[in-house]
Amino acid sequence: MLVEAQGPASAGEAWRRFTTPGTWPDWAQLITHVESSDPVLAVGTSGRVHGPAGVAVGFEITRVDPELRAWSWTVRRGPASVGMDHHVVAAPAGGSRAFLRVPGRAAALLQPYRVPAGAALRGLVGEPGGETTVEPVTSFDFAFAPSYARAARPFGITPRTTTVEVGPSWLYVRYGPWRLLTPRSNIAGAEVTGGFGFAKTAGPPHLSLSDRGVSFTTNGDRALCLRFHEPVPAIDPTATIRHPGATLAVAEPEQLAEALDLDL
C-alpha cells in the first residue's frame, strides 16, 4: 500500500516535521500526543503515539536517512506489529511529496488506514514553510499515441495523470494510480528502446514475464529503459513484486537520461 500527498511545504520543512514527533499532532488529526525517547527521530527511538478514545500504539524507529529523507518504523499494538516506510521528495515549484508505504501482507489488512494516512500526509505538506531555495526538479511528459491513449484512459492513465520527475536524489514516476519511486543512486544504467507490440504494452503497466521488468508505455515507438541495482516496487500495491528495470515512454528519452546523469 502506497499513500502519497503533495503540497507547498519545502522538502526540507516536510522532513523536519516528519522527523520531529512533537509536531505530529499539529498535522495528523488522529494523533493527540506523542511520547518519544528522542526529540528528533533516530535509529532506536521508541515511544507511543496516542489517538482518540485512548487508543495508543508503540513504535520503534528502524531506519533514518537524512540525505534521502527516508525513515522507517515498526508499530505495535498488543501482539500485532507492522513495518512502515516513509519518504519525502522535492516536487516542482519548491513543494514536496510525502509517501507512506506498507509492504507485504499487512498492506491488504491496513487498507482502511489509507484514508487517515492520506489526510495526515496532506497536513504534513499542506502548509508552506522551509528554505527559500527551490530544489531543482525536472518534469518529463509521456508521449501518447492516439491508440495507446484510448487503451490507457479506462485505467485512469492520461496526460494529466502521468509524469516523470527527476529531483536531486529521487526518481518519481506517476502513471495513473501507479507509482514508482527510487533513489537516483539505485539507477544502474539506461538505453533507448522501442518497437513495442500494442497488445503487450498498451493500457495499464505491464509486467515482463521473463525478467519482471515493468513498462509504462504510451506509444510503441520509443522509450527509455532503466536498470536498477536493487529491484523496486511499482505494479503491485503490496510491494511484493519488485522490478529490476522500468520502461518509460517519455517524449524525450535522451533528455531524461541526461537529467539522470546516465550515458546511453
Backbone as CSV, one residue per row, in Angstrom:
resi,resn,N_x,N_y,N_z,CA_x,CA_y,CA_z,C_x,C_y,C_z
1,MET,0.844,-1.182,0.000,0.000,0.000,0.000,0.882,1.235,0.000
2,LEU,0.647,2.134,-0.939,1.397,3.380,-1.020,0.418,4.537,-0.936
3,VAL,0.673,5.456,0.007,-0.144,6.652,0.180,0.746,7.851,-0.080
4,GLU,0.219,8.832,-0.808,1.028,9.969,-1.250,0.253,11.268,-1.087
5,ALA,0.975,12.345,-0.831,0.374,13.673,-0.817,1.405,14.680,-1.318
6,GLN,0.935,15.702,-2.006,1.795,16.777,-2.494,1.295,18.106,-1.949
7,GLY,2.227,18.987,-1.586,1.834,20.280,-1.052,2.938,21.297,-1.162
8,PRO,2.688,22.530,-0.689,3.641,23.632,-0.869,4.798,23.649,0.111
9,ALA,4.764,22.853,1.180,5.896,22.831,2.111,7.154,22.384,1.384
10,SER,8.272,23.015,1.665,9.520,22.575,1.057,9.851,21.170,1.553
11,ALA,10.678,20.461,0.781,11.053,19.105,1.180,11.783,19.117,2.522
12,GLY,12.624,20.134,2.727,13.334,20.222,4.000,12.403,20.451,5.174
13,GLU,11.393,21.304,4.984,10.448,21.565,6.060,9.570,20.350,6.322
14,ALA,9.110,19.675,5.265,8.303,18.468,5.457,9.104,17.400,6.190
15,TRP,10.375,17.285,5.848,11.238,16.317,6.531,11.382,16.676,8.004
16,ARG,11.559,17.952,8.312,11.682,18.375,9.710,10.421,18.005,10.490
17,ARG,9.259,18.298,9.923,8.002,17.975,10.606,7.838,16.469,10.770
18,PHE,8.202,15.730,9.727,8.022,14.280,9.726,8.868,13.613,10.810
19,THR,10.059,14.155,11.051,11.000,13.501,11.960,11.041,14.159,13.340
20,THR,10.114,15.056,13.617,10.015,15.696,14.927,8.698,15.274,15.567
21,PRO,8.701,14.267,16.424,7.442,13.749,16.977,6.581,14.808,17.652
22,GLY,7.198,15.850,18.211,6.413,16.879,18.871,5.483,17.628,17.938
23,THR,5.757,17.588,16.624,4.896,18.283,15.652,3.782,17.400,15.130
24,TRP,3.812,16.095,15.380,2.846,15.189,14.751,1.394,15.555,15.041
25,PRO,1.031,15.945,16.271,-0.368,16.318,16.489,-0.794,17.567,15.712
26,ASP,0.168,18.362,15.250,-0.172,19.583,14.513,-0.704,19.285,13.113
27,TRP,-0.207,18.197,12.490,-0.614,17.925,11.108,-1.345,16.592,10.927
28,ALA,-1.326,15.732,11.919,-2.055,14.451,11.856,-3.229,14.519,12.819
29,GLN,-4.428,14.638,12.295,-5.602,14.900,13.129,-5.896,13.805,14.141
30,LEU,-5.548,12.559,13.834,-5.867,11.456,14.737,-4.859,11.315,15.873
31,ILE,-3.775,12.073,15.842,-2.775,11.980,16.902,-3.043,13.071,17.936
32,THR,-3.249,12.671,19.180,-3.489,13.650,20.245,-2.199,14.068,20.931
33,HIS,-1.310,13.109,21.191,0.013,13.454,21.684,0.944,12.262,21.488
34,VAL,2.250,12.537,21.616,3.273,11.536,21.336,4.262,11.488,22.493
35,GLU,4.573,10.292,22.931,5.687,10.065,23.855,6.851,9.526,23.026
36,SER,7.993,10.193,23.081,9.142,9.776,22.288,10.412,9.870,23.120
37,SER,11.286,8.884,22.957,12.543,8.876,23.703,13.526,9.919,23.185
38,ASP,13.292,10.437,21.976,14.165,11.454,21.394,13.316,12.553,20.777
39,PRO,13.786,13.811,20.822,13.025,14.896,20.205,13.035,14.843,18.686
40,VAL,14.068,14.233,18.120,14.170,14.049,16.668,14.438,12.569,16.414
41,LEU,13.765,12.013,15.431,13.875,10.576,15.183,15.305,10.157,14.861
42,ALA,15.700,9.042,15.438,16.975,8.396,15.156,16.750,6.896,15.248
43,VAL,17.660,6.129,14.683,17.526,4.678,14.789,17.519,4.286,16.269
44,GLY,16.505,3.545,16.669,16.357,3.145,18.054,15.399,3.998,18.854
45,THR,14.986,5.156,18.327,13.977,5.959,19.021,12.717,5.119,19.225
46,SER,12.150,5.215,20.412,10.937,4.454,20.712,9.949,5.351,21.441
47,GLY,8.712,4.890,21.518,7.704,5.677,22.217,6.316,5.167,21.951
48,ARG,5.331,6.046,22.188,3.933,5.698,21.978,3.222,6.872,21.324
49,VAL,2.349,6.524,20.376,1.504,7.521,19.705,0.094,7.338,20.227
50,HIS,-0.485,8.412,20.744,-1.819,8.367,21.331,-2.835,8.983,20.375
51,GLY,-3.947,8.294,20.202,-5.013,8.755,19.336,-6.304,8.960,20.087
52,PRO,-7.410,9.053,19.365,-8.707,9.282,20.008,-9.154,8.082,20.835
53,ALA,-10.031,8.333,21.782,-10.635,7.299,22.629,-9.599,6.492,23.397
54,GLY,-8.447,7.106,23.672,-7.437,6.434,24.470,-6.645,5.366,23.748
55,VAL,-6.820,5.235,22.441,-6.078,4.230,21.678,-4.628,4.687,21.543
56,ALA,-3.685,3.787,21.786,-2.267,4.112,21.678,-1.525,2.936,21.050
57,VAL,-0.474,3.258,20.297,0.376,2.232,19.697,1.822,2.552,20.043
58,GLY,2.604,1.502,20.264,4.022,1.681,20.497,4.787,1.693,19.185
59,PHE,5.966,2.291,19.190,6.758,2.328,17.958,8.240,2.279,18.272
60,GLU,9.002,1.826,17.279,10.458,1.877,17.316,10.960,2.235,15.927
61,ILE,11.880,3.182,15.842,12.431,3.625,14.568,13.534,2.667,14.148
62,THR,13.460,2.161,12.931,14.425,1.178,12.441,15.370,1.724,11.382
63,ARG,15.036,2.889,10.805,15.903,3.465,9.764,15.656,4.962,9.689
64,VAL,16.720,5.738,9.572,16.629,7.166,9.306,17.747,7.530,8.339
65,ASP,17.393,8.098,7.183,18.374,8.509,6.183,18.115,9.967,5.834
66,PRO,18.785,10.918,6.513,18.524,12.333,6.240,18.848,12.745,4.813
67,GLU,19.860,12.119,4.200,20.239,12.504,2.840,19.117,12.189,1.861
68,LEU,18.514,11.015,2.000,17.407,10.633,1.130,16.052,11.063,1.684
69,ARG,16.055,11.599,2.901,14.809,11.965,3.592,13.865,10.754,3.641
70,ALA,14.361,9.692,4.226,13.597,8.447,4.332,13.733,7.908,5.745
71,TRP,12.623,7.389,6.289,12.692,6.740,7.594,11.662,5.625,7.668
72,SER,11.928,4.682,8.548,11.053,3.520,8.717,10.856,3.258,10.200
73,TRP,9.723,2.628,10.495,9.458,2.256,11.881,8.649,0.985,11.934
74,THR,8.638,0.380,13.122,7.747,-0.730,13.437,6.751,-0.240,14.469
75,VAL,5.468,-0.428,14.163,4.382,-0.004,15.051,3.760,-1.249,15.670
76,ARG,3.506,-1.200,16.981,2.984,-2.373,17.682,1.764,-2.011,18.515
77,ARG,0.800,-2.914,18.502,-0.333,-2.833,19.433,-0.657,-4.253,19.862
78,GLY,-0.441,-4.540,21.123,-0.593,-5.910,21.591,0.408,-6.808,20.889
79,PRO,-0.025,-7.994,20.452,0.907,-8.917,19.795,1.138,-8.586,18.320
80,ALA,0.359,-7.656,17.762,0.458,-7.342,16.331,1.479,-6.235,16.090
81,SER,2.224,-6.337,14.997,3.181,-5.306,14.621,3.223,-5.192,13.106
82,VAL,3.590,-4.014,12.618,3.683,-3.780,11.185,4.794,-2.774,10.934
83,GLY,5.524,-2.984,9.852,6.564,-2.047,9.446,6.039,-1.086,8.401
84,MET,6.478,0.160,8.457,6.073,1.191,7.505,7.296,1.996,7.093
85,ASP,7.334,2.368,5.816,8.398,3.202,5.279,7.837,4.573,4.917
86,HIS,8.633,5.617,5.113,8.213,6.988,4.841,9.292,7.697,4.031
87,HIS,8.865,8.550,3.110,9.804,9.303,2.281,9.288,10.721,2.061
88,VAL,10.208,11.633,1.882,9.894,12.989,1.433,10.784,13.293,0.241
89,VAL,10.194,13.778,-0.839,10.969,14.141,-2.023,10.570,15.553,-2.460
90,ALA,11.504,16.228,-3.102,11.215,17.548,-3.636,10.259,17.426,-4.811
91,ALA,9.357,18.396,-4.936,8.394,18.453,-6.037,8.621,19.747,-6.807
92,PRO,8.057,19.862,-8.016,8.239,21.084,-8.786,7.737,22.322,-8.047
93,ALA,8.322,23.456,-8.373,7.914,24.766,-7.845,8.177,24.905,-6.354
94,GLY,9.105,24.125,-5.821,9.512,24.296,-4.440,8.716,23.526,-3.423
95,GLY,7.727,22.761,-3.833,6.931,21.984,-2.900,7.557,20.633,-2.603
96,SER,6.753,19.740,-2.064,7.254,18.418,-1.702,6.171,17.375,-1.866
97,ARG,6.606,16.132,-1.938,5.720,14.974,-1.899,6.113,14.130,-0.695
98,ALA,5.124,13.650,0.026,5.363,12.757,1.154,4.694,11.421,0.876
99,PHE,5.368,10.350,1.280,4.891,8.996,0.989,4.912,8.146,2.247
100,LEU,3.950,7.250,2.330,3.924,6.184,3.327,3.690,4.879,2.582
101,ARG,4.549,3.912,2.830,4.381,2.602,2.191,4.295,1.520,3.257
102,VAL,3.275,0.671,3.116,3.141,-0.525,3.952,3.374,-1.716,3.032
103,PRO,4.509,-2.378,3.133,4.781,-3.501,2.236,4.222,-4.811,2.766
104,GLY,4.131,-5.784,1.870,3.799,-7.138,2.266,2.332,-7.363,2.581
105,ARG,2.063,-8.449,3.306,0.687,-8.860,3.574,-0.085,-7.837,4.388
106,ALA,0.611,-7.073,5.215,-0.084,-6.086,6.044,-0.777,-5.037,5.203
107,ALA,-0.330,-4.850,3.951,-0.932,-3.829,3.096,-2.425,-4.096,2.890
108,ALA,-2.799,-5.342,2.698,-4.211,-5.663,2.486,-5.037,-5.412,3.746
109,LEU,-4.469,-5.743,4.896,-5.199,-5.581,6.150,-5.356,-4.111,6.542
110,LEU,-4.409,-3.288,6.119,-4.415,-1.891,6.542,-5.035,-0.946,5.510
111,GLN,-5.754,-1.485,4.532,-6.383,-0.617,3.539,-7.270,0.458,4.175
112,PRO,-8.037,0.167,5.257,-8.827,1.243,5.873,-7.980,2.391,6.408
113,TYR,-6.697,2.123,6.682,-5.803,3.170,7.185,-5.419,4.157,6.083
114,ARG,-5.683,3.814,4.839,-5.304,4.679,3.718,-5.916,6.069,3.858
115,VAL,-7.174,6.156,4.284,-7.858,7.458,4.357,-7.239,8.366,5.410
116,PRO,-7.123,7.936,6.682,-6.487,8.829,7.656,-5.015,9.093,7.354
117,ALA,-4.319,8.103,6.776,-2.914,8.321,6.431,-2.789,9.392,5.354
118,GLY,-3.679,9.353,4.360,-3.662,10.376,3.325,-3.938,11.757,3.882
119,ALA,-4.893,11.852,4.808,-5.207,13.137,5.425,-4.009,13.661,6.217
120,ALA,-3.310,12.762,6.919,-2.148,13.178,7.692,-1.032,13.688,6.776
121,LEU,-0.777,12.986,5.687,0.273,13.432,4.772,-0.078,14.765,4.128
122,ARG,-1.337,14.962,3.814,-1.739,16.266,3.260,-1.521,17.373,4.283
123,GLY,-1.761,17.065,5.554,-1.483,18.043,6.591,0.009,18.307,6.725
124,LEU,0.810,17.276,6.556,2.259,17.407,6.662,2.821,18.382,5.634
125,VAL,2.387,18.257,4.388,2.969,19.075,3.306,2.091,20.269,2.943
126,GLY,0.933,20.413,3.597,-0.054,21.396,3.169,0.244,22.821,3.537
127,GLU,1.078,23.045,4.570,1.394,24.401,4.997,2.754,24.802,4.445
128,PRO,2.837,25.960,3.752,4.137,26.400,3.232,5.127,26.594,4.369
129,GLY,6.395,26.529,4.029,7.424,26.744,5.029,8.727,26.147,4.591
130,GLY,9.800,26.545,5.254,11.099,25.982,4.958,11.966,26.912,4.160
131,GLU,13.062,26.387,3.674,14.055,27.191,2.990,13.476,27.828,1.736
132,THR,14.010,28.974,1.375,13.526,29.689,0.192,14.189,29.189,-1.086
133,THR,15.305,28.476,-0.970,15.978,27.938,-2.149,15.167,26.765,-2.705
134,VAL,14.778,26.858,-3.960,13.980,25.816,-4.589,14.895,24.706,-5.092
135,GLU,14.639,23.486,-4.660,15.422,22.358,-5.151,15.023,22.055,-6.589
136,PRO,15.991,21.835,-7.481,15.659,21.617,-8.889,14.967,20.287,-9.123
137,VAL,13.827,20.341,-9.773,13.075,19.144,-10.162,12.685,19.308,-11.622
138,THR,13.090,18.365,-12.452,12.785,18.411,-13.886,11.677,17.411,-14.196
139,SER,10.645,17.874,-14.891,9.495,17.027,-15.225,9.541,16.624,-16.694
140,PHE,9.101,15.408,-16.966,9.039,14.886,-18.326,7.648,14.319,-18.571
141,ASP,7.082,14.647,-19.730,5.761,14.155,-20.110,5.880,12.828,-20.848
142,PHE,4.871,11.987,-20.699,4.770,10.789,-21.523,4.265,11.175,-22.913
143,ALA,4.733,10.451,-23.918,4.317,10.688,-25.304,3.202,9.706,-25.645
144,PHE,1.963,10.211,-25.762,0.808,9.354,-26.003,0.510,9.253,-27.501
145,ALA,0.559,8.038,-28.041,-0.001,7.784,-29.364,-1.513,7.645,-29.212
146,PRO,-2.304,8.058,-30.206,-3.771,8.018,-30.057,-4.312,6.653,-29.654
147,SER,-3.807,5.590,-30.257,-4.327,4.258,-29.928,-3.993,3.876,-28.492
148,TYR,-2.803,4.233,-28.043,-2.411,3.956,-26.656,-3.221,4.803,-25.682
149,ALA,-3.497,6.054,-26.047,-4.284,6.924,-25.177,-5.674,6.350,-24.948
150,ARG,-6.281,5.812,-26.007,-7.616,5.216,-25.856,-7.574,3.987,-24.965
151,ALA,-6.527,3.178,-25.094,-6.418,1.964,-24.284,-6.108,2.278,-22.823
152,ALA,-5.421,3.388,-22.576,-4.999,3.730,-21.215,-6.085,4.445,-20.423
153,ARG,-6.971,5.176,-21.106,-7.937,6.040,-20.421,-8.814,5.281,-19.416
154,PRO,-9.318,4.071,-19.722,-10.150,3.372,-18.730,-9.429,3.048,-17.427
155,PHE,-8.101,3.079,-17.429,-7.326,2.786,-16.224,-6.891,4.061,-15.501
156,GLY,-7.426,5.200,-15.909,-7.071,6.456,-15.273,-5.737,7.010,-15.712
157,ILE,-5.240,6.548,-16.843,-3.938,6.975,-17.351,-4.157,7.967,-18.492
158,THR,-3.829,9.216,-18.264,-3.995,10.285,-19.242,-2.779,11.209,-19.142
159,PRO,-2.632,12.146,-20.082,-1.524,13.103,-19.937,-1.554,13.874,-18.628
160,ARG,-2.727,14.091,-18.058,-2.821,14.860,-16.813,-2.468,14.026,-15.581
161,THR,-2.516,12.705,-15.688,-2.248,11.842,-14.533,-0.931,11.088,-14.661
162,THR,-0.065,11.541,-15.554,1.218,10.875,-15.750,2.341,11.900,-15.746
163,THR,3.457,11.518,-15.190,4.643,12.374,-15.214,5.843,11.570,-14.766
164,VAL,7.002,12.034,-15.150,8.275,11.542,-14.607,9.008,12.762,-14.067
165,GLU,9.451,12.692,-12.813,10.149,13.811,-12.188,11.510,13.354,-11.690
166,VAL,12.512,14.166,-11.999,13.879,13.905,-11.560,14.279,15.016,-10.602
167,GLY,14.457,14.671,-9.327,14.899,15.626,-8.329,16.352,15.397,-7.970
168,PRO,16.846,16.106,-6.966,18.254,15.954,-6.588,18.628,14.535,-6.180
169,SER,17.698,13.816,-5.564,18.039,12.485,-5.028,17.140,11.367,-5.509
170,TRP,15.965,11.712,-6.051,14.957,10.696,-6.339,14.470,10.751,-7.778
171,LEU,14.035,9.583,-8.270,13.235,9.482,-9.495,11.815,9.123,-9.084
172,TYR,10.853,9.896,-9.597,9.447,9.670,-9.260,8.667,9.499,-10.559
173,VAL,7.863,8.445,-10.623,7.029,8.177,-11.795,5.583,8.067,-11.339
174,ARG,4.727,8.857,-11.963,3.284,8.737,-11.745,2.670,8.249,-13.043
175,TYR,1.867,7.195,-12.943,1.245,6.595,-14.122,-0.178,6.220,-13.756
176,GLY,-1.086,7.215,-13.812,-2.430,6.983,-13.317,-2.361,6.661,-11.832
177,PRO,-2.959,5.574,-11.379,-2.909,5.216,-9.954,-1.621,4.517,-9.529
178,TRP,-0.712,4.241,-10.456,0.534,3.542,-10.139,1.661,4.533,-9.889
179,ARG,2.598,4.126,-9.039,3.745,4.952,-8.704,5.018,4.114,-8.707
180,LEU,6.104,4.744,-9.096,7.442,4.175,-8.933,8.298,5.260,-8.307
181,LEU,8.981,4.914,-7.230,9.820,5.860,-6.506,11.102,5.157,-6.128
182,THR,12.237,5.727,-6.543,13.518,5.111,-6.207,14.602,6.170,-6.154
183,PRO,15.601,5.996,-5.294,16.726,6.931,-5.294,17.463,6.901,-6.629
184,ARG,17.967,8.045,-7.037,18.741,8.084,-8.279,19.970,7.190,-8.190
185,SER,20.511,7.043,-6.996,21.685,6.190,-6.820,21.386,4.733,-7.101
186,ASN,20.110,4.355,-7.160,19.732,2.970,-7.444,19.656,2.690,-8.942
187,ILE,19.793,3.706,-9.775,19.685,3.513,-11.225,21.052,3.116,-11.769
188,ALA,21.127,1.928,-12.348,22.401,1.374,-12.798,22.744,1.758,-14.229
189,GLY,21.760,1.992,-15.069,22.018,2.316,-16.468,20.730,2.477,-17.231
190,ALA,20.865,2.821,-18.512,19.676,3.071,-19.327,20.006,2.856,-20.792
191,GLU,18.954,2.616,-21.572,19.074,2.558,-23.026,17.759,2.978,-23.650
192,VAL,17.848,3.587,-24.825,16.654,3.940,-25.570,16.216,2.710,-26.350
193,THR,14.949,2.397,-26.257,14.415,1.212,-26.906,13.090,1.547,-27.562
194,GLY,12.514,0.596,-28.289,11.258,0.846,-28.982,10.815,-0.358,-29.773
195,GLY,9.839,-0.150,-30.663,9.286,-1.231,-31.446,8.436,-2.176,-30.630
196,PHE,7.576,-1.627,-29.745,6.769,-2.450,-28.847,5.498,-2.935,-29.531
197,GLY,5.071,-4.144,-29.191,3.800,-4.663,-29.659,2.653,-4.053,-28.882
198,PHE,1.614,-3.610,-29.573,0.499,-2.918,-28.925,-0.163,-3.792,-27.867
199,ALA,-0.444,-5.026,-28.184,-1.174,-5.898,-27.268,-0.398,-6.166,-25.987
200,LYS,0.931,-6.121,-26.060,1.762,-6.429,-24.896,2.099,-5.205,-24.056
201,THR,1.794,-4.002,-24.542,2.241,-2.805,-23.815,1.161,-1.758,-23.592
202,ALA,0.044,-1.811,-24.303,-0.985,-0.773,-24.170,-1.829,-0.996,-22.925
203,GLY,-2.392,0.113,-22.413,-3.283,0.028,-21.256,-2.550,0.285,-19.958
204,PRO,-2.734,-0.576,-18.946,-2.078,-0.383,-17.646,-0.602,-0.750,-17.733
205,PRO,0.155,-0.568,-16.673,1.540,-1.050,-16.678,1.576,-2.548,-16.949
206,HIS,2.641,-2.970,-17.614,2.777,-4.387,-17.958,4.004,-4.968,-17.270
207,LEU,3.856,-6.205,-16.815,4.933,-6.930,-16.154,5.553,-7.907,-17.142
208,SER,6.864,-7.834,-17.304,7.563,-8.779,-18.160,7.651,-10.123,-17.462
209,LEU,7.176,-11.157,-18.114,7.222,-12.495,-17.520,8.632,-13.066,-17.540
210,SER,9.500,-12.510,-18.374,10.861,-13.046,-18.476,11.772,-12.517,-17.374
211,ASP,11.686,-11.215,-17.067,12.603,-10.659,-16.066,11.916,-9.814,-14.990
212,ARG,10.575,-9.726,-15.036,9.796,-8.957,-14.058,9.988,-7.443,-14.188
213,GLY,10.524,-6.996,-15.303,10.566,-5.566,-15.540,9.160,-5.019,-15.742
214,VAL,8.983,-3.710,-15.486,7.682,-3.073,-15.626,7.759,-2.039,-16.741
215,SER,6.701,-1.948,-17.531,6.679,-0.981,-18.630,5.518,-0.021,-18.454
216,PHE,5.839,1.267,-18.534,4.855,2.340,-18.569,4.900,2.887,-19.993
217,THR,4.065,2.333,-20.859,4.238,2.517,-22.293,3.027,3.194,-22.903
218,THR,3.230,4.388,-23.439,2.142,5.162,-24.035,2.290,5.298,-25.541
219,ASN,3.277,4.636,-26.097,3.412,4.534,-27.550,4.303,3.340,-27.845
220,GLY,4.298,2.891,-29.077,5.081,1.717,-29.429,6.415,2.018,-30.061
221,ASP,6.785,3.301,-30.102,7.950,3.705,-30.885,9.237,3.853,-30.085
222,ARG,9.202,4.671,-28.999,10.448,4.978,-28.297,10.180,5.118,-26.804
223,ALA,11.177,4.688,-26.022,11.089,4.815,-24.569,12.493,4.697,-23.998
224,LEU,12.632,5.082,-22.731,13.889,4.897,-22.031,13.729,3.727,-21.076
225,CYS,14.597,2.751,-21.209,14.577,1.572,-20.344,15.642,1.739,-19.272
226,LEU,15.230,1.765,-18.009,16.141,1.929,-16.884,16.420,0.594,-16.222
227,ARG,17.647,0.419,-15.758,18.034,-0.761,-14.977,18.375,-0.308,-13.561
228,PHE,17.960,-1.117,-12.580,18.166,-0.764,-11.186,19.167,-1.704,-10.527
229,HIS,19.939,-1.167,-9.589,20.824,-2.022,-8.783,20.005,-2.965,-7.911
230,GLU,18.990,-2.404,-7.241,18.084,-3.191,-6.416,16.673,-3.068,-6.986
231,PRO,15.962,-4.174,-7.180,14.598,-4.109,-7.735,13.687,-3.225,-6.889
232,VAL,12.737,-2.585,-7.564,11.847,-1.629,-6.896,10.392,-2.035,-7.121
233,PRO,9.495,-1.689,-6.195,8.068,-1.975,-6.397,7.420,-0.927,-7.281
234,ALA,6.340,-1.311,-7.953,5.568,-0.361,-8.764,4.194,-0.918,-9.113
235,ILE,4.157,-2.085,-9.741,2.903,-2.594,-10.286,2.012,-3.208,-9.222
236,ASP,2.611,-3.652,-8.129,1.908,-4.412,-7.096,1.727,-3.540,-5.852
237,PRO,0.493,-3.266,-5.420,0.290,-2.385,-4.261,0.850,-2.930,-2.956
238,THR,1.102,-4.231,-2.874,1.694,-4.783,-1.660,3.217,-4.721,-1.691
239,ALA,3.787,-4.283,-2.806,5.243,-4.201,-2.978,5.916,-5.569,-2.914
240,THR,5.149,-6.635,-3.128,5.721,-7.974,-3.132,6.511,-8.219,-4.410
241,ILE,5.949,-7.792,-5.536,6.646,-7.900,-6.823,7.570,-6.703,-6.968
242,ARG,8.823,-6.971,-7.284,9.790,-5.894,-7.468,10.459,-6.038,-8.831
243,HIS,10.793,-4.901,-9.402,11.216,-4.854,-10.800,12.693,-4.477,-10.924
244,PRO,13.454,-5.252,-11.700,14.862,-4.900,-11.921,15.035,-3.782,-12.948
245,GLY,13.950,-3.432,-13.632,14.026,-2.370,-14.633,12.653,-1.797,-14.906
246,ALA,12.643,-0.623,-15.550,11.384,0.042,-15.891,11.537,0.734,-17.233
247,THR,10.505,0.611,-18.067,10.486,1.256,-19.373,9.524,2.435,-19.314
248,LEU,10.017,3.627,-19.659,9.253,4.863,-19.560,9.153,5.505,-20.932
249,ALA,7.930,5.562,-21.464,7.733,6.085,-22.824,7.542,7.602,-22.785
250,VAL,8.573,8.301,-22.318,8.514,9.758,-22.256,8.764,10.347,-23.637
251,ALA,8.396,11.611,-23.777,8.543,12.273,-25.076,10.002,12.502,-25.434
252,GLU,10.877,12.604,-24.437,12.282,12.919,-24.686,13.178,11.936,-23.922
253,PRO,13.326,10.715,-24.421,14.116,9.715,-23.685,15.559,10.144,-23.449
254,GLU,16.185,10.743,-24.443,17.585,11.154,-24.283,17.730,12.232,-23.218
255,GLN,16.789,13.176,-23.187,16.862,14.243,-22.185,16.631,13.696,-20.775
256,LEU,15.761,12.689,-20.650,15.564,12.058,-19.346,16.850,11.381,-18.892
257,ALA,17.513,10.673,-19.789,18.783,10.036,-19.432,19.809,11.076,-19.014
258,GLU,19.847,12.202,-19.712,20.789,13.268,-19.360,20.489,13.836,-17.977
259,ALA,19.197,14.032,-17.675,18.821,14.563,-16.361,19.225,13.604,-15.247
260,LEU,19.260,12.310,-15.542,19.653,11.299,-14.564,21.157,11.058,-14.567
261,ASP,21.897,11.822,-15.376,23.358,11.680,-15.482,23.745,10.294,-15.966
262,LEU,22.989,9.781,-16.921,23.240,8.443,-17.464,23.774,8.548,-18.893
263,ASP,24.740,7.721,-19.201,25.259,7.628,-20.561,24.462,6.591,-21.343
264,LEU,24.203,6.906,-22.596,23.478,5.981,-23.476,24.445,5.307,-24.437
